Amino acid sequence: MARAGREVWEKRVERWKEGGLTAEEFAAETGVNARTLQHWQWLIGRERAGRPYVPTARRRRSRARAAVPSFVELTMPVAPDERFELETGRWRLRVPARFDQEALGRLLTVLGAQP
């Protein structure tokens, strides 16, 4: 079944509000999902109030997956006295050329465990 467009949902929401039924009752009669109907009511009302909804580009991730970066960029220093950066997409660590390996290991463990 093809997804209904905005105009179809605007008409459905209008018919629903004019009919005096609950979202569940209207959805059962018309064969649509009540939560989707309520979402479109919210979206249309928000836009009419001059506050359009702008979705974010963030993807939902499980906690387990968020702890494991999918890409790690490591920039190595050119000179021995320069620092290097470790970027995981979520964190950026700037590490000096001289650092305590154990302390850095503990920091990475803590950051990896955070949701």
C-alpha positions in Angstrom: 0.0 0.0 0.0 1.4 3.4 -1.0 2.0 6.0 1.7 -0.5 8.8 1.8 0.7 12.3 1.1 0.3 15.5 3.1 -3.0 16.5 1.3 -4.6 13.2 2.1 -3.6 13.5 5.8 -4.9 17.1 6.0 -8.3 16.0 4.8 -8.3 13.0 7.1 -7.5 15.2 10.1 -10.2 17.7 9.1 -12.8 14.9 8.7 -11.8 13.5 12.1 -12.1 16.8 13.9 -15.4 17.6 12.3 -16.9 14.2 13.1 -16.4 14.4 16.9 -14.9 10.9 17.2 -11.9 9.9 19.2 -8.7 9.2 17.2 -9.1 5.5 17.9 -12.7 5.5 16.7 -12.0 7.4 13.5 -8.9 5.3 12.8 -10.9 2.1 13.2 -13.5 3.3 10.8 -11.1 4.6 8.2 -8.4 1.9 8.5 -5.6 4.2 9.6 -3.3 4.2 12.6 -4.6 6.4 15.4 -1.1 7.5 16.5 -0.3 8.5 12.9 -3.5 10.5 12.7 -2.6 12.3 16.0 0.9 12.9 14.7 -0.4 14.6 11.5 -2.8 16.7 13.7 0.2 17.8 15.7 2.3 18.5 12.6 -0.3 20.4 10.8 -1.3 22.4 13.8 2.4 23.3 14.5 2.9 24.5 10.9 -0.3 26.6 11.0 1.0 28.2 14.2 4.2 29.2 12.3 6.4 26.7 14.0 7.3 24.2 11.3 8.8 20.9 12.4 12.4 20.4 11.2 13.6 16.8 11.8 17.2 16.3 13.0 19.7 14.2 11.2 20.5 12.2 14.3 20.0 8.5 14.1 18.7 6.5 17.0 21.3 4.0 18.3 21.2 1.4 20.9 23.4 2.0 23.9 25.6 -0.9 23.0 26.1 0.3 19.5 26.7 3.9 20.5 29.8 2.8 22.6 31.5 1.4 19.5 32.4 4.0 17.0 31.9 3.0 13.3 34.8 5.2 12.2 37.8 6.5 14.0 40.1 9.2 12.5 43.5 9.4 14.0 45.8 12.3 13.1 49.4 11.7 14.0 51.8 14.5 14.8 54.3 15.8 12.3 56.8 16.8 14.9 57.5 14.9 18.2 56.3 17.8 20.3 52.9 18.2 18.6 49.7 16.6 19.9 47.4 14.2 18.0 43.7 14.1 17.8 41.3 11.1 18.1 37.9 11.7 16.7 35.1 9.2 16.9 32.3 11.3 15.6 30.9 11.7 19.1 34.1 12.7 20.9 37.2 14.6 19.9 40.2 14.1 22.1 43.3 16.2 21.8 46.2 14.3 23.3 49.6 16.0 23.8 52.7 14.2 22.5 53.7 13.4 26.0 50.9 11.8 27.9 50.2 9.1 30.5 49.1 6.0 28.7 47.2 4.6 31.7 45.3 7.8 32.3 44.3 8.0 28.6 43.2 4.3 28.7 41.0 5.1 31.8 39.5 8.1 30.0 38.7 6.1 26.9 37.1 3.4 29.0 34.9 5.9 30.7 33.9 7.6 27.4 33.1 4.3 25.8 30.8 3.3 28.6 28.7 6.5 28.4 25.4 6.3 26.5 
